Amino acid sequence: MPNLHRRSDMCEDSDHRCETWSAAGECDNNPIYMLANCKMACGECDVVGICSDKNEQCSGWAQFGECESNPQYMLENCKESCGECGGDTNEKFSTQLPVGPIGCEDTNASCESWAAEGECTANVEFMIENCPRSYGSC
């Protein structure tokens, strides 16, 4: 069994108002800022290694094609139902290490401007893979 631990040293809120903003829905309304600066308040500090769905409706949504039509939400919150856990879909433990701030670099000099232009919402998979710092995923 993998050694599970909390990412408290890598996952924290950088502003004391994060909890208030999260309660007001800003994790969904303003994900670029919130997921970069308020990870703890937005629930991004799950136990490392566990791959599961965060909503009981995920399985049904996945069957209706939401993994493809709504990837920004589904691939973050419905990992198991969307087949993002790797290997057997019943496998609960991911073999990937968490992405941390060390080595988290954008691969293109235009990433920041693309993020400012809304590409984090319009082109999620590309931005996460090529512009993780600008996307706020690390």
C-alpha positions in Angstrom: 0.0 0.0 0.0 1.4 3.5 -0.9 2.5 5.8 1.9 -0.3 8.4 2.1 0.2 11.8 3.5 -1.3 15.2 3.3 0.2 17.8 1.0 0.1 20.5 3.6 3.6 21.6 2.8 2.7 22.0 -0.9 -0.9 22.9 -0.7 -2.0 26.0 1.2 -4.0 29.2 1.0 -1.9 32.3 0.2 -4.5 34.7 1.4 -6.5 34.8 4.7 -9.7 35.5 2.8 -9.6 32.3 0.8 -12.2 30.5 3.0 -14.6 33.3 2.6 -14.2 33.5 -1.1 -14.5 29.7 -1.4 -17.8 29.8 0.5 -19.0 32.5 -1.9 -18.4 30.2 -4.9 -15.2 31.8 -6.2 -13.5 28.4 -6.7 -15.9 27.8 -9.6 -16.4 31.5 -10.6 -12.7 32.4 -10.6 -10.7 29.2 -10.9 -7.5 30.6 -12.4 -6.9 32.8 -9.3 -8.5 30.5 -6.7 -6.8 27.2 -7.7 -3.4 28.9 -7.7 -3.8 30.9 -4.5 -6.5 29.2 -2.4 -5.9 25.4 -2.9 -6.8 24.5 0.6 -10.1 26.4 0.6 -11.0 25.0 -2.8 -10.5 21.4 -1.6 -7.4 20.8 -3.7 -5.4 19.3 -0.7 -6.8 15.8 -0.8 -4.7 12.9 0.4 -1.9 12.1 -2.1 -2.4 8.9 -4.0 -6.1 8.5 -3.8 -7.9 8.7 -7.1 -11.7 8.9 -6.7 -14.8 10.9 -7.6 -15.6 13.9 -5.4 -19.3 13.8 -6.3 -21.8 10.9 -6.1 -23.3 12.0 -9.4 -20.0 11.5 -11.4 -20.8 8.0 -12.7 -24.1 9.1 -14.2 -22.6 12.3 -15.7 -19.7 10.3 -17.2 -22.2 8.0 -18.9 -23.9 11.0 -20.5 -20.6 12.2 -22.0 -19.8 15.0 -19.5 -16.1 13.9 -19.3 -15.7 15.2 -22.9 -18.3 18.1 -22.9 -17.3 19.5 -19.5 -13.7 18.4 -18.9 -12.7 21.3 -16.7 -15.1 20.1 -13.9 -15.2 16.4 -14.7 -11.5 15.7 -15.0 -10.9 17.4 -11.6 -13.9 16.2 -9.7 -14.8 12.9 -11.3 -11.4 11.3 -12.0 -12.5 7.7 -11.4 -15.6 7.9 -13.5 -13.7 9.6 -16.4 -10.9 6.9 -16.3 -8.2 9.3 -15.1 -6.9 7.0 -12.3 -4.7 4.9 -14.6 -4.8 1.2 -15.0 -7.9 -0.6 -13.7 -10.8 1.8 -13.1 -11.3 0.2 -9.7 -7.7 1.1 -8.8 -7.8 3.7 -6.0 -4.1 4.5 -5.9 -2.3 6.6 -8.4 1.3 5.9 -9.3 1.9 9.5 -10.2 3.7 11.8 -7.8 2.0 15.1 -7.0 3.1 18.0 -9.0 4.8 20.5 -6.8 6.2 24.0 -7.2 9.7 22.7 -8.0 9.9 22.0 -11.7 6.6 23.5 -12.5 7.3 25.6 -15.5 5.4 26.8 -18.5 6.8 25.4 -21.8 5.9 28.5 -23.9 6.6 32.1 -23.3 3.0 33.0 -24.3 1.4 30.9 -21.5 0.7 33.9 -19.2 -1.0 35.9 -22.0 -2.9 32.8 -23.1 -4.2 32.4 -19.6 -5.2 36.1 -19.4 -7.1 35.6 -22.7 -9.2 32.8 -21.2 -7.4 29.8 -22.7 -7.4 28.0 -19.3 -11.2 27.7 -19.8 -11.3 27.3 -23.5 -8.3 24.9 -23.9 -8.0 23.2 -20.5 -6.0 20.0 -21.4 -3.4 21.9 -23.5 -3.0 24.6 -20.8 -2.6 22.0 -17.9 0.0 20.1 -19.9 2.0 23.0 -21.4 1.3 25.9 -19.1 0.9 24.5 -15.6 2.3 27.5 -13.8 0.0 30.0 -15.7 -2.9 27.6 -15.3 -2.3 27.4 -11.6 -2.1 23.6 -11.4 1.1 23.6 -9.4 
